[in-house]
């Protein structure tokens, strides 16, 4: 199957509620009832939102309400049908919609892809994820990060992590960035490696790689000239937990600088395996004394403000990391006395 789809992403707090339930449970119940192609619930390690309240694992008093990200992917009509209920249950937080191409089933024919591309693979914990990351590295893909989900759906079935159990079917996602032709060439090998492959392809601009400038993102207008709807921009910095800036973990220093400068929000997600640039894949290992895992820092804002955040990211990744930019066609942020944006799609429909 090769179809245009939508990726729905909700950024919120771990203890946010919807009625008597946690918002995370309400959203994943909705995704399960709707039998979505895939959805993943990710726990962040550091972040802030419209309230500008810091959430972090580094302080015990703030670690009980960590940032959480819920990602859901399916065909456009199926995601669009969920939006009224999603906006009804979501309190303070950020909701975005992004366009992607959804591939599942037989990947032997590859796909026609050109230019810098983000390839995301959705699979279960029991799949050969380390082999998948190694394959992407061998094929010259610029970077890949594996993020562990704690809840989600896979091929329409709810898969929730349990305290006791192998949890082999609980979804996770592997985000990789690289040249489109390389991505297309590796798709058949991904299909041969996984039992039920499900991947998405999205346009991306690689701005920096291993401390060197690669390309500037296109100048985006604040509003789509055709529809008048708002246009937004997403920046992602792929680094390592051991990377430092002025003696502090790079992602922690970056999050706190973004907060100090007035960004609308930012979230750091800790991966468990991955690489960027020419570095070998790395991550959690049994009996390892020091963690050397990948970290992804995400910030979504207006194009004008994002130019400033890209400058900051460039300064914080002078010697390491991978920084990318993407256009976000729909963005809805809510907070105290705040409703910004909406979920009508601006710009062209498909990749």
C-alpha positions as CSV (number, residue, x, y, z in Angstrom):
1,X,0.0,0.0,0.0
2,X,1.3,3.5,-0.9
3,X,-1.0,6.3,0.2
4,X,-1.0,9.9,1.3
5,X,-1.6,10.1,5.0
6,X,-1.6,12.5,7.9
7,X,0.6,12.4,11.0
8,X,-1.2,13.7,14.1
9,X,1.1,14.7,17.0
10,X,0.0,15.9,20.4
11,X,2.4,17.4,23.0
12,X,1.2,17.5,26.6
13,X,2.0,16.7,30.2
14,X,2.1,13.2,31.7
15,X,-0.4,14.1,34.4
16,X,-2.8,16.1,32.2
17,X,-6.3,14.7,32.5
18,X,-9.4,14.4,30.5
19,X,-12.3,14.0,32.9
20,X,-11.6,11.2,35.3
21,X,-8.8,9.7,33.1
22,X,-5.3,10.7,32.2
23,X,-5.2,12.4,28.8
24,X,-2.8,9.8,27.5
25,X,-5.2,7.0,28.2
26,X,-8.1,8.9,26.7
27,X,-6.1,9.5,23.5
28,X,-4.8,6.0,23.1
29,X,-8.3,4.5,23.9
30,X,-9.5,6.7,21.0
31,X,-6.7,5.5,18.6
32,X,-7.4,1.9,19.6
33,X,-11.2,2.2,19.0
34,X,-10.5,3.8,15.7
35,X,-8.1,0.9,14.8
36,X,-5.4,3.3,13.5
37,X,-2.6,2.0,11.3
38,X,-0.1,3.0,13.9
39,X,0.2,5.2,17.0
40,X,2.9,5.6,19.6
41,X,3.0,7.2,23.1
42,X,6.5,8.5,23.9
43,X,7.7,9.9,27.3
44,X,10.0,12.9,27.1
45,X,12.8,13.7,29.5
46,X,12.8,17.5,29.4
47,X,10.5,20.2,28.0
48,X,8.0,23.1,28.4
49,X,4.9,24.3,26.8
50,X,2.6,27.3,26.5
51,X,2.6,27.7,30.3
52,X,6.4,28.0,30.2
53,X,6.5,25.5,33.1
54,X,9.7,23.3,33.0
55,X,9.2,19.5,33.1
56,X,12.4,17.5,33.7
57,X,13.7,14.2,34.9
58,X,16.7,16.0,36.5
59,X,14.7,17.4,39.4
60,X,12.7,15.1,41.6
61,X,10.0,17.7,42.3
62,X,9.4,18.2,38.5
63,X,9.8,14.6,37.3
64,X,6.3,13.4,38.2
65,X,4.8,15.3,35.3
66,X,7.2,14.7,32.3
67,X,6.4,15.8,28.8
68,X,4.5,13.2,26.7
69,X,4.1,13.0,22.9
70,X,1.4,11.0,21.2
71,X,1.9,10.3,17.5
72,X,-0.9,8.8,15.3
73,X,-0.6,7.9,11.6
74,X,-3.2,6.8,9.0
75,X,-4.9,7.8,5.8
76,X,-6.1,11.4,5.6
77,X,-9.8,10.7,6.0
78,X,-9.3,8.5,9.1
79,X,-7.2,11.0,10.9
80,X,-9.5,13.9,9.9
81,X,-12.4,12.1,11.4
82,X,-10.7,12.0,14.8
83,X,-9.9,15.7,15.0
84,X,-13.1,16.9,16.6
85,X,-12.8,14.4,19.5
86,X,-9.0,15.0,19.9
87,X,-9.5,18.8,20.2
88,X,-12.5,18.2,22.6
89,X,-10.4,16.1,25.1
90,X,-7.0,17.9,24.7
91,X,-6.5,20.7,27.3
92,X,-3.4,22.8,27.5
93,X,-0.9,21.6,24.9
94,X,0.1,21.5,21.2
95,X,-1.5,19.6,18.4
96,X,0.0,19.4,14.9
97,X,-0.8,17.8,11.6
98,X,1.8,16.9,9.0
99,X,1.6,15.3,5.6
100,X,3.4,12.1,4.8
101,X,3.4,9.1,2.4
102,X,2.4,5.9,4.1
103,X,3.9,2.6,2.9
104,X,2.9,-0.8,4.4
105,X,3.0,-4.4,3.3
106,X,5.2,-5.2,0.3
107,X,8.1,-2.8,0.1
108,X,10.0,-4.7,-2.6
109,X,9.2,-2.2,-5.3
110,X,10.6,0.7,-3.2
111,X,9.2,4.2,-3.8
112,X,10.1,7.2,-6.0
113,X,11.7,9.6,-3.5
114,X,14.0,12.6,-4.2
115,X,15.7,15.2,-2.1
116,X,16.3,15.1,1.6
117,X,13.8,12.8,3.3
118,X,12.7,11.7,6.7
119,X,11.9,8.0,6.9
120,X,10.1,6.8,10.0
121,X,9.7,3.0,10.6
122,X,6.9,1.9,13.0
123,X,7.4,-1.6,14.5
124,X,7.2,-3.6,17.7
125,X,9.8,-4.0,20.5
126,X,10.3,-7.6,19.4
127,X,11.5,-6.7,15.9
128,X,15.2,-6.5,15.0
129,X,15.6,-2.8,15.7
130,X,19.3,-2.8,16.2
131,X,19.8,-4.6,12.9
132,X,17.5,-2.0,11.3
133,X,19.6,0.9,12.6
134,X,22.8,-0.9,11.5
135,X,21.3,-1.4,8.0
136,X,20.5,2.4,7.7
137,X,24.0,3.2,8.9
138,X,25.6,0.8,6.3
139,X,23.5,2.3,3.5
140,X,24.8,5.9,4.2
141,X,21.6,7.3,5.8
142,X,22.7,10.5,7.7
143,X,21.2,9.6,11.0
144,X,18.7,7.3,12.8
145,X,17.1,7.3,16.3
146,X,15.0,4.6,17.9
147,X,12.4,5.8,20.3
148,X,10.6,3.4,22.7
149,X,6.9,3.7,23.0
150,X,4.9,2.8,26.2
151,X,1.5,2.5,24.5
152,X,0.1,2.6,21.0
153,X,-1.6,0.7,18.1
154,X,-0.1,-1.5,15.5
155,X,-2.0,-2.4,12.3
156,X,-5.3,-1.5,14.1
157,X,-4.6,-3.4,17.4
158,X,-4.0,-1.7,20.7
159,X,-0.6,-2.6,22.2
160,X,0.1,-1.4,25.7
161,X,3.2,-2.0,27.8
162,X,2.7,-4.1,31.0
163,X,4.9,-4.1,34.0
164,X,5.5,-7.8,33.8
165,X,5.8,-9.2,30.3
166,X,8.0,-9.2,27.2
167,X,5.9,-6.4,25.6
168,X,7.3,-7.5,22.2
169,X,4.4,-6.0,20.3
170,X,4.4,-2.6,22.0
171,X,5.1,0.0,19.2
172,X,8.3,2.0,18.8
173,X,9.5,4.3,16.1
174,X,12.8,4.7,14.3
175,X,13.3,8.1,12.8
176,X,16.0,8.4,10.1
177,X,17.0,11.3,7.9
178,X,19.0,11.2,4.6
179,X,19.1,11.4,0.9
180,X,15.8,10.4,-0.8
181,X,17.4,8.0,-3.3
182,X,19.2,6.2,-0.5
183,X,16.0,5.9,1.4
184,X,14.2,4.5,-1.7
185,X,16.9,2.0,-2.2
186,X,16.9,0.7,1.4
187,X,13.1,0.2,1.5
188,X,13.1,-3.4,0.1
189,X,15.7,-4.4,2.7
190,X,13.6,-2.9,5.5
191,X,10.6,-4.9,4.1
192,X,12.6,-8.1,4.2
193,X,13.8,-7.4,7.8
194,X,10.4,-6.7,9.4
195,X,7.3,-8.9,9.7
196,X,4.8,-6.3,8.9
197,X,6.6,-3.2,7.7
198,X,4.9,0.2,8.1
199,X,6.8,3.3,7.2
200,X,6.2,7.0,6.4
201,X,8.2,9.3,4.1
202,X,8.2,13.1,4.7
203,X,10.1,16.1,3.2
204,X,12.8,17.6,5.3
205,X,15.7,20.0,5.1
206,X,19.0,18.9,6.6
207,X,20.4,22.2,8.0
208,X,23.5,21.0,9.9
209,X,25.4,17.8,10.2
210,X,28.4,17.1,12.5
211,X,29.0,20.8,13.1
212,X,28.9,21.9,9.5
213,X,26.1,23.9,7.7
214,X,24.4,21.9,5.0
215,X,21.5,23.9,3.8
216,X,19.2,26.7,4.8
217,X,15.5,25.8,5.1
218,X,13.2,27.5,2.5
219,X,11.8,30.9,3.6
220,X,8.3,30.1,4.7
221,X,5.6,32.8,4.8
222,X,3.6,33.3,8.0
223,X,0.5,32.4,6.1
224,X,-0.3,30.3,3.0
225,X,-0.9,32.8,0.1
226,X,-3.6,30.5,-1.3
227,X,-5.7,29.8,1.7
228,X,-4.7,32.5,4.3
229,X,-4.1,29.8,6.8
230,X,-1.1,29.9,9.2
231,X,2.1,28.1,8.3
232,X,4.4,26.7,11.0
233,X,7.9,25.2,11.2
234,X,9.4,22.3,13.1
235,X,13.1,22.1,14.0
236,X,14.6,18.8,15.3
237,X,18.1,18.5,16.8
238,X,19.5,14.9,16.9
239,X,22.3,14.7,19.5
240,X,23.6,12.4,22.2
241,X,23.0,12.4,25.9
242,X,26.7,12.7,26.5
243,X,27.1,15.8,24.3
244,X,27.9,18.9,26.3
245,X,27.4,22.6,26.1
246,X,29.3,24.7,28.6
247,X,29.5,21.7,30.9
248,X,25.8,20.8,30.8
249,X,24.0,18.1,28.7
250,X,23.5,19.8,25.3
251,X,19.7,19.0,25.1
252,X,19.2,20.4,28.7
253,X,21.1,23.6,28.0
254,X,19.2,24.0,24.7
255,X,15.7,23.5,26.2
256,X,16.4,26.0,28.9
257,X,17.8,28.6,26.5
258,X,14.7,28.2,24.3
259,X,12.5,28.7,27.4
260,X,14.5,31.7,28.5
261,X,14.2,33.3,25.0
262,X,10.4,32.8,24.9
263,X,9.9,29.8,22.5
264,X,6.3,28.5,22.5
265,X,7.5,25.1,23.6
266,X,10.1,22.4,23.2
267,X,10.4,18.7,24.1
268,X,13.5,16.4,24.4
269,X,13.0,12.6,23.7
270,X,15.6,10.1,24.8
271,X,16.2,7.3,22.3
272,X,17.7,3.9,23.2
273,X,19.8,3.3,20.0
274,X,20.9,5.3,17.0
275,X,23.6,7.4,15.4
276,X,24.1,10.6,13.4
277,X,26.7,11.4,10.8
278,X,29.6,9.0,10.5
279,X,29.4,7.8,14.1
280,X,28.7,4.1,14.7
281,X,25.3,3.2,16.1
282,X,25.3,3.4,19.9
283,X,22.9,3.3,22.9
284,X,22.0,1.4,26.1
285,X,24.1,-1.6,26.7
286,X,23.9,-4.1,29.6
287,X,26.6,-3.4,32.3
288,X,27.5,-0.1,30.7
289,X,28.7,2.4,33.3
290,X,27.8,5.5,31.2
291,X,24.8,6.0,29.0
292,X,25.5,7.0,25.5
293,X,22.0,7.2,24.0
294,X,20.6,9.5,21.3
295,X,18.4,12.5,22.2
296,X,16.0,14.3,19.9
297,X,14.9,17.9,20.7
298,X,11.8,19.2,19.0
299,X,10.5,22.8,18.8
300,X,7.5,24.0,16.7
301,X,6.8,27.7,16.2
302,X,6.1,30.3,13.5
303,X,8.6,30.6,10.6
304,X,9.8,34.0,11.8
305,X,10.5,32.9,15.4
306,X,11.9,29.6,14.1
307,X,14.7,31.5,12.3
308,X,15.9,32.6,15.7
309,X,15.6,29.1,17.2
310,X,17.6,27.7,14.3
311,X,20.4,30.2,15.0
312,X,20.4,29.0,18.7
313,X,20.5,25.3,17.6
314,X,23.4,26.1,15.3
315,X,25.3,27.6,18.2
316,X,24.6,24.6,20.4
317,X,25.6,22.1,17.7
318,X,28.9,23.7,16.7
319,X,30.8,20.3,16.8
320,X,28.1,17.6,16.8
321,X,24.6,16.6,15.9
322,X,22.1,16.7,13.1
323,X,19.6,19.6,12.7
324,X,16.6,19.4,10.4
325,X,13.6,21.7,9.5
326,X,10.1,20.8,8.3
327,X,7.0,22.7,7.3
328,X,4.0,22.1,9.5
329,X,0.7,22.8,7.7
330,X,-1.5,22.8,10.8
331,X,-0.8,23.8,14.4
332,X,-3.1,24.3,17.4
333,X,-1.6,25.5,20.7
334,X,-3.8,26.0,23.8
335,X,-2.9,27.3,27.3
336,X,-4.1,29.7,29.9
337,X,-6.2,32.3,28.0
338,X,-4.6,31.1,24.8
339,X,-5.9,29.4,21.6
340,X,-3.5,29.8,18.8
341,X,-3.8,28.4,15.3
342,X,-6.1,25.6,14.0
343,X,-6.2,22.2,12.4
344,X,-7.2,23.2,8.8
345,X,-4.4,22.2,6.5
346,X,-2.5,24.9,4.6
347,X,-0.4,24.3,1.5
348,X,-0.4,21.4,-0.9
349,X,-2.0,18.1,0.1
350,X,0.6,15.5,-0.9
351,X,4.4,14.9,-1.0
